Amino acid sequence: MVINLSKTDSVFGNFIAEIRDEIVQRDRMRFRRNLERISEIMAYELSKQLRFSTVDVTTQLGETTARTIKDEIVLATILRAGLPMHQGLLNYFDKAESAFVSAYRKHTTAEDFDIYVEYCAAPTLEGKVLIISDPMLATGNSMYMVYKALEKYGKPLEIHIVTAISTPEAIDFVLNKLPAKTKIWTGGIDDELTAQSYIVPGIGDAGDLAFGDKI
């Protein structure tokens, strides 16, 4: 149910290290590209669990066959922080459809907040593989609200959550709230949450690091 790619040594670890590094983070373009790279590797690993079919291919010199993805895929992301990861997934699942959801925290105090969803654009999800990306899975509340916003578009065949950094609390929450067999793909699991629900050591605010501070 949970696939933690940091458990296996690979170049993937370089990209996780760089999105955490406060010095490297100052280069917004590199931060965005590293999130892309992380999700590209996750897309490759995730693809191994999809359904494939055999197709005929005509080359300039003859005929052959190939194994290609059979599943229809919808890539969903949470604006704005999820956009680099969405692009990384789209680089590999280039025939996929896309869905976009606007979700944000509205604080009542420094520590208390509610999650609001104001915008959702999606194709039908009926019978398709739904992949939702967001860099940080801190409490799981935003991911759950996004899933609820997407529910009206149909019942997916499978649901995959793709995230750079997560917490045990969020993983448990999401797996308990989303349909059975939902899979979470993560680049690292950090144990601590601040009173404001930020992951420690985490990376900071992924949206600000990727696109600049917001007022």
Secondary structure, 3 states (H helix, E strand, C coil): CEEEHHHCCCCHHHHHHHHHCCCHHHCHHHHHHHHHHHHHHHHHHHHCCCCEEEEEEECCCCEEEEEEECCCEEEEEEECCCHHHHHHHHHHCCCCEEEEEEEEEEECCCCCEEEEEEEEECCCCCCCEEEEECCEECCCHHHHHHHHHHHHHCCCCEEEEEECEECHHHHHHHHHHCCCCCEEEECCECCEECCCCCEECCCCCHHHHHHCCCC
